[in-house]
Amino acid sequence: MLTLVEARNAQGALLSLPLDDISGGFSVEDIQGLGPVKATVVSSSYAGQDGAQFQNIRREERSIILKLGLEPDYVTSSVRDLRNTLYNFFMTKSKVDLRFYDSDGLVVNISGWVE
């Protein structure tokens, strides 16, 4: 089970999003796109024979969708403050490195760009 998601922007700043703690002002509502992606196999058929010759295999691109909730405390942060914090990490066309932590100790790193 996932316990933590970290986002690191191109400037090296880190945003931690624990899945069971909203004290930072953010709640992780849903994460889509972490399952296996489809692979495309390329092969060439033999002329006049059964079968094919393997050429290449590649994975299709992955789209990870993070649905985040804003939980301001209105003393130290407002909705606007929280949104501005998110824009530092998830601005359109910016590079982001995501790190997912599992309760079993598994850590997965995924790099990509924000749509």
Secondary structure, DSSP 8 states (H G I E B T S, - for coil): -EEEEEEEETT--EEEEETT--TTSEEEEEEE--S---EEEEEEE-TTSSSEEEEEEEE-----EEEEEE---SSS--HHHHHHHHHTTS-TT-EEEEEEEETTS-EEEEEEE--
